[in-house]
Amino acid sequence: MLGKFKKWLGIEGVKIQLKVPSEINASDTTIKGNLKLESLSEQKVSKVIVRLVEKYQRGRKKERLLDEYSIGEISFDQELTIQPEKPLSLDFTLPFQLRQSEIDAFGEKNVLTGGLAKLAKMAYSVNSSFRVEAEVFVEGVALNPFDKKFIILK
């Protein structure tokens, strides 16, 4: 009884470790990474999703707005079986396309508007952060294991 409950909650189930570079160039269009899946008991994985998420913040204090955009996603739909204490490694290449804000589009028009765009970003406290998320869908489990890593675009 306790074993089934632990399995349902994902305790002693599949553990996931996401490995991606901590910094990537903004001109890149892909991220290469690796997923390491391991378990203490035999588990069946039905799907693995890896996505790149942009967290776009603007405004100050009470006026602060926050949006999150999925700017790249891949999915492994084949069924995988993870054997006890035999880690499974999945290499992936995650394609992505950066979104351009209205301020950025305005700033690319010419040198003068580029300076104005930087000033507007500072005035409105515009900031973007990026993270790579991986989620594993395990059969018979209510809480799917996941991992996330924050990355810097330079």
CORKAHU-V596665 format. One record per residue. RES is the residue in one letter. OMEGA is omega in degrees with one decimal (none if undefined). Layout:
res->{RES,RES}
omega->{OMEGA,OMEGA}
//
This chain:
res->{M,L,G,K,F,K,K,W,L,G,I,E,G,V,K,I,Q,L,K,V,P,S,E,I,N,A,S,D,T,T,I,K,G,N,L,K,L,E,S,L,S,E,Q,K,V,S,K,V,I,V,R,L,V,E,K,Y,Q,R,G,R,K,K,E,R,L,L,D,E,Y,S,I,G,E,I,S,F,D,Q,E,L,T,I,Q,P,E,K,P,L,S,L,D,F,T,L,P,F,Q,L,R,Q,S,E,I,D,A,F,G,E,K,N,V,L,T,G,G,L,A,K,L,A,K,M,A,Y,S,V,N,S,S,F,R,V,E,A,E,V,F,V,E,G,V,A,L,N,P,F,D,K,K,F,I,I,L,K}
omega->{-179.5,179.1,178.8,179.1,177.4,179.7,-178.9,178.8,180.0,176.8,-175.0,178.8,-177.4,173.4,-176.4,176.7,-177.7,177.8,175.9,176.5,-179.3,177.8,173.3,177.7,178.9,179.4,177.7,177.4,178.4,173.1,176.1,-178.4,-177.2,173.9,176.1,-179.8,177.0,-176.8,176.3,177.4,-179.4,-177.8,176.4,178.9,-178.4,-175.7,174.5,178.6,175.3,-178.6,173.8,-176.0,173.9,175.3,-174.0,-177.8,175.9,-179.7,-178.2,175.5,-176.7,-178.9,-174.1,177.0,-177.0,174.9,174.3,-179.0,171.4,-175.0,175.2,-178.2,170.7,-177.2,171.8,-175.2,-179.4,179.0,179.2,174.6,178.8,-179.7,179.9,175.4,172.1,-176.5,176.7,-177.7,178.1,173.3,179.5,171.7,-175.8,176.2,178.2,176.2,-179.1,175.3,179.4,179.2,178.6,179.5,178.9,179.1,177.1,-177.4,-178.8,-178.2,177.2,-175.7,-178.6,-179.5,176.4,177.6,178.3,179.4,177.3,178.5,178.8,178.2,178.2,-178.1,-178.8,178.7,-179.6,-178.0,174.1,172.1,-173.6,175.9,174.1,179.8,174.4,178.7,-178.7,179.0,-176.8,-179.3,176.2,-177.7,-179.1,-178.7,-178.0,177.9,179.0,175.3,176.9,178.2,177.7,-180.0,179.0,173.2,-179.8,none}
//
